[in-house]
Amino acid sequence: MRFAISSCAKEDAGSRAVWNRMAEEKVDAVILIGDTPYIDSTALEVQTKRHRAFAAVPEYQNLLQSRPCWWTWDDHDFAGNDCDGRAKGKENSRTVYCRYRPQWTFGEKDQGIYTSFRHGPVEVFLLDTRWFSETEKSYADPQKSSLLGAAQWEWLQRGLKASTAPFKILACGVIWDDKQSSEKDDWGTYMHERVALEEFIARNKIPGVMLVGGDIHASRVLHYKSKKTVGYDLVQFIASPIHSSVIPKLNTYHPDLVRSAVEPHVFMVMEVDSTVTPARVSAELINRHGERVFTYNLTLADLTHA
């Protein structure tokens, strides 16, 4: 299986070139993790206009005519920069999102847009890190606010326990650590919930979990030293942006950082091969010209409890 994964796209020439390159790479499916498109409003008419314009791009249409795509949102397609679940009019954003995203499910009980799918040896859990954030106390620590919300957390736990896929991708619009900026939309702000997730993976001995994020207009791979807390080392892949605007200051130092690039017009191809033993994953960051910016490889053995 070959998945193309990225975030942060516009209707500009560079983004259109990326859609063409994804098709040329013969990916089997596409996963877009937020800011696709940029809207910055919850007004129904603005949401509709922007989704319609984004979907009308010929290169985008051509890419998705022959392969499935799954989406989640980030701040700019949800409501606005660094916004959370308290955004007024978020119901409008959800209504239009559901009209323009042909997915099987969109959250539960008309709340959120989280969903999952199985494709070959991979099950992907697309998380909603906007709808519930700051709207309730955290299931992990009642003294702090929640990111995922209790309903989504229960759904994720059920899905991970039931999954028989060798690999499980947890993908969302934000990164899984601290952006080290004034903005609070990252898992670093809600580390109590990431700790709860790691404890859940360890307690239930769930193999094959990989983390994917976007948002920061820089691309990175982080290999966390988490054997003591998870049972194996978790790896996070960050792919951003599809458009031209990069943010070098968000490519910050981290002791577990193993790959990074501040380059526009990029996406990540994750190739998963379960015909070999152990099953393997090869992640390549590719730009619109087809150049390989960096590569990172791992196997199922790396993601299995000792």
C-alpha positions in Angstrom: 0.0 0.0 0.0 1.2 3.5 -0.8 -0.4 6.4 1.0 0.1 10.1 0.2 -0.2 12.2 3.3 0.1 16.0 3.7 -1.6 19.1 4.9 -2.0 22.9 4.2 -3.0 23.4 0.6 -4.4 26.2 -1.5 -5.6 26.6 -5.1 -2.2 27.9 -6.2 0.1 26.5 -8.9 2.4 24.9 -6.3 -0.4 22.9 -4.7 -1.7 21.9 -8.1 1.7 20.6 -9.0 1.6 18.5 -5.8 -1.7 16.9 -6.8 -0.1 15.9 -10.1 3.0 14.5 -8.4 0.9 12.4 -6.0 -0.8 10.9 -9.0 2.5 10.3 -10.8 3.8 8.5 -7.7 0.9 6.0 -8.2 -0.3 6.2 -4.6 -3.2 4.0 -3.7 -4.9 6.5 -1.4 -4.6 10.1 -0.2 -4.9 11.3 3.4 -5.3 15.1 4.0 -4.9 16.3 7.5 -6.1 19.8 7.7 -6.1 23.3 6.3 -7.5 21.9 3.0 -8.8 24.5 2.2 -8.1 27.7 4.1 -11.4 29.2 5.1 -11.1 31.1 8.4 -14.8 31.5 8.9 -17.7 29.4 10.2 -20.3 31.3 8.1 -22.2 28.8 6.1 -21.9 30.7 2.9 -18.2 31.3 3.3 -17.5 27.7 4.1 -19.5 26.6 1.1 -17.8 29.0 -1.3 -14.3 28.0 -0.2 -15.0 24.2 -0.2 -16.5 24.5 -3.7 -13.5 26.5 -5.0 -11.0 24.1 -3.6 -12.9 21.0 -5.0 -13.0 22.6 -8.4 -9.3 22.5 -9.0 -8.8 20.2 -12.0 -5.6 18.6 -10.7 -7.3 17.8 -7.4 -10.2 16.3 -9.2 -8.0 14.2 -11.5 -6.1 12.8 -8.5 -9.2 11.7 -6.6 -11.1 10.3 -9.6 -9.1 7.1 -9.5 -8.3 6.7 -5.8 -10.0 7.2 -2.4 -9.2 10.1 -0.1 -9.8 10.7 3.6 -9.7 14.0 5.4 -9.7 15.6 8.8 -9.6 19.3 9.5 -7.2 21.7 11.3 -7.8 25.3 12.5 -8.2 27.2 9.2 -10.8 24.9 7.7 -12.5 24.4 11.0 -13.0 28.1 12.1 -9.8 30.2 12.3 -6.2 30.3 13.4 -5.4 28.5 16.7 -9.2 28.0 17.4 -10.7 25.3 19.6 -14.1 23.8 20.2 -15.6 27.0 21.6 -15.7 28.5 18.2 -19.1 29.9 17.4 -20.8 28.5 14.3 -18.7 25.3 14.3 -21.9 23.4 13.4 -21.8 25.2 10.0 -18.3 24.0 9.4 -19.3 20.5 10.1 -22.3 20.7 7.8 -20.3 21.8 4.9 -17.4 19.5 5.6 -19.8 16.5 5.5 -21.2 17.7 2.2 -17.8 17.9 0.5 -16.0 14.9 2.1 -17.5 11.5 1.0 -16.5 9.5 4.1 -18.4 6.6 5.6 -18.8 8.3 9.0 -18.4 11.7 10.6 -18.0 11.4 14.4 -20.9 10.2 16.5 -24.2 11.8 17.4 -23.6 14.8 15.1 -20.4 15.6 17.1 -17.0 15.9 15.5 -15.7 14.4 12.3 -13.4 11.6 13.5 -13.4 8.4 11.4 -11.4 5.3 10.7 -10.8 3.0 7.7 -8.8 -0.2 6.9 -6.8 -0.3 3.7 -4.7 -3.4 3.3 -2.3 -3.9 6.3 -3.1 -0.5 7.7 -5.9 0.9 9.8 -6.0 4.7 9.9 -7.7 6.6 12.7 -8.4 10.2 11.7 -8.8 12.2 14.8 -10.6 15.5 15.3 -8.5 17.7 17.5 -10.7 20.8 17.2 -14.4 20.1 17.8 -14.1 18.9 21.5 -11.0 20.9 22.6 -11.5 23.1 25.6 -15.2 22.2 25.8 -15.0 19.7 28.7 -12.8 18.4 31.4 -10.2 15.9 30.4 -10.9 12.1 30.8 -7.2 11.9 31.7 -7.1 14.6 34.3 -10.3 16.3 35.5 -8.2 19.3 36.6 -7.3 20.1 33.0 -9.2 20.6 29.7 -9.7 17.9 27.1 -8.4 17.8 23.5 -10.2 14.7 22.2 -13.2 14.7 24.4 -14.5 11.6 26.2 -16.7 10.3 23.4 -13.9 10.4 20.8 -11.5 8.8 23.4 -13.9 6.0 24.0 -14.3 5.5 20.2 -10.5 5.4 19.8 -10.0 2.9 22.5 -12.6 0.6 21.1 -11.1 0.9 17.6 -7.5 0.2 18.7 -8.5 -2.8 20.7 -10.6 -4.3 17.9 -8.1 -3.6 15.1 -6.4 -6.6 13.5 -4.3 -4.5 11.1 -0.5 -4.9 11.6 -0.1 -1.1 11.5 -2.3 1.6 13.0 -1.9 5.2 12.0 -3.2 7.9 14.3 -3.5 11.0 12.2 -4.6 14.5 13.1 -4.2 18.1 12.1 -1.9 19.1 14.9 1.5 17.8 15.9 2.0 15.3 18.8 4.4 17.4 20.8 4.9 21.1 21.7 5.1 23.6 18.8 7.1 25.8 21.2 5.2 28.9 20.1 2.5 31.1 21.6 -0.2 28.9 20.0 -1.7 26.2 22.1 -3.1 23.8 19.4 -0.8 20.9 19.8 -0.6 17.7 21.9 2.1 19.3 24.0 -0.7 21.5 25.6 -2.6 18.3 26.4 0.3 16.0 27.3 -1.9 14.4 30.0 -4.0 12.9 27.1 -1.0 11.8 25.2 0.3 10.1 28.3 -3.1 8.4 28.7 -2.9 7.1 25.1 0.6 5.7 25.7 -0.5 4.0 28.8 -3.4 2.5 27.0 -1.2 1.2 24.2 1.2 -0.4 26.8 -1.6 -1.8 28.9 -3.3 -3.5 26.0 -0.1 -4.4 24.2 -1.3 -2.8 20.9 1.4 -3.2 18.2 2.1 -1.1 15.1 1.0 2.3 16.2 2.4 5.3 14.3 1.6 9.0 14.8 1.0 11.5 12.0 0.6 15.3 12.2 0.6 18.4 10.0 0.0 22.1 10.6 3.4 23.6 11.2 4.6 24.2 7.6 7.7 22.1 8.2 8.2 18.3 7.8 9.7 16.1 10.5 10.2 12.6 11.8 10.5 12.1 15.6 11.6 8.7 17.1 10.5 8.9 20.7 12.4 6.9 23.3 9.2 5.4 24.8 9.9 1.7 25.4 9.5 2.2 29.1 6.1 3.8 28.8 4.7 2.3 25.6 6.6 -1.0 25.2 8.3 0.2 22.0 9.5 3.5 20.5 6.7 5.5 18.9 7.4 7.4 15.7 5.7 10.6 14.6 5.7 11.7 10.9 4.8 15.4 10.1 4.1 16.4 6.5 3.5 20.1 5.7 3.0 22.2 3.6 1.5 21.5 0.2 1.4 25.2 -0.6 4.4 27.6 -0.7 4.5 29.1 2.7 7.0 27.5 5.2 7.7 28.5 8.8 11.3 27.8 9.7 11.0 28.8 13.3 8.6 25.8 13.9 11.3 23.4 12.9 12.5 23.5 16.5 15.0 21.4 18.3 13.8 18.2 19.9 16.0 15.4 21.4 14.0 12.8 19.5 14.1 14.5 16.1 15.7 12.3 13.4 14.6 13.9 10.1 13.5 17.4 9.2 13.0 19.7 6.2 11.6 23.2 5.7 10.5 22.9 2.1 7.4 24.0 0.3 5.1 21.9 -1.9 5.8 18.5 -0.2 3.9 15.4 0.8 4.9 12.1 2.4 4.5 8.7 0.7 4.2 5.9 3.3 4.7 2.6 1.6 3.6 -0.3 3.8 4.6 -3.8 2.7 3.2 -6.8 4.6 4.5 -9.4 2.1 7.8 -9.5 3.8 8.8 -10.5 7.3 8.8 -8.4 9.4 6.4 -6.1 7.6 8.0 -2.8 6.8 7.2 0.9 6.4 9.1 3.3 4.2 8.3 7.0 4.5 9.6 9.4 1.9 9.1 13.1 1.9 8.7 14.1 -1.8 8.4 17.6 -3.4 6.4 18.6 -6.4 9.4 17.8 -8.7 9.6 14.3 -7.5 12.8 14.8 -5.5 13.2 12.7 -2.3 13.8 15.2 0.5 14.3 12.5 3.1 13.5 8.9 3.8 12.8 7.0 7.1 12.3 3.2 7.4 11.0 1.0 10.1 9.5 -2.5 10.5 6.7 -4.0 12.5 9.4 -5.5 14.8 10.3 -2.0 15.8 6.7 -1.4 16.8 6.0 -4.5 18.8 6.2 -5.1 22.5 9.2 -7.0 23.7 
